[in-house]
Amino acid sequence: MPRTLATLLLVALVTLPATGPWNARPAAAAGRIVELDVPAPALADNLLGTPAVQGAAVYLPESYDDEPERRYPVVYL
């Protein structure tokens, strides 16, 4: 059930328009995507041979470096 909910959330985020009465920002968001490796010790020596280090992509908004004390919302999928 949680995987279905995550899939629906991802579809909604991708298909909903970025502009509308609830959001006056332009559709093209400025920012960058940072790719990093995340240790996953629970996967070490598993029977499927899945690596114990997994890749992740993180979107950082344009203001991320200028406002280091600001907290940003996060969506994990």
N, C-alpha and C positions, 0 to 999 in steps of 0.2 A: 504493500500500500504506500509507504513513503516514497518508493521509486516512482510510482505513478504520479504522485503529487509533485515531485521534483520535475518530472517530464512536462507536466501541464504548466508549471510555473515558467519553465524555460520557453515553451511554445508561446505563452502569453507575453513574455518579455520581448521575444523576437518579433512577434506579429503585431503587437499593439503599436500604433503610431507614437512617435516620440513627441509630437506637438499636439496640442488640443487645448480645451478650456482649462485643464488641470496643469498644464505645463507650457509656459510661454517661451521656453528656450528653443533655439534652432535645433533641427533634427540631427545635424552633424555635431557630435560631442568631441571636444578637444581633450586630449589626454594621451596616455600611452599604455601599452600592454607589456608587462614584465614577465618573462618566463623564468621559473626557478625550480630547483629540485627540492622535494620534501622527503625527509626520512620517514620510512614506514616500517619500523622494527618488527611489527606484528607479521609482516610478510616474509621475514627472513627464513630461508630454508623451507618454504612452503612446497607442497607436492606439485603445484602447477608451474613452479619456476618463475613466478612473478617477481620482478626486481624489488628489493627492499628500499629503493629510492624511486619515488614517483614524480613525474613532472606536473607542474601546475602553471596556469596562466592567470595573472592578476591584472585587472584594469585599474590604473591610477588616474584620477581626474586631473585636469590641468593645474588646479590649485594645490595639489598634494604637496609639492616641494616648498611652496611659498607659505603654507600654513601648517607647520609641523605639529602644533598642539591641537589642531582641529580633528574631531572624530568623524569618520565617514561610515555610512551604512554598508553592510556586507551581505552578499547572497552567496551561500555555499551550495553547489550542486554536485 
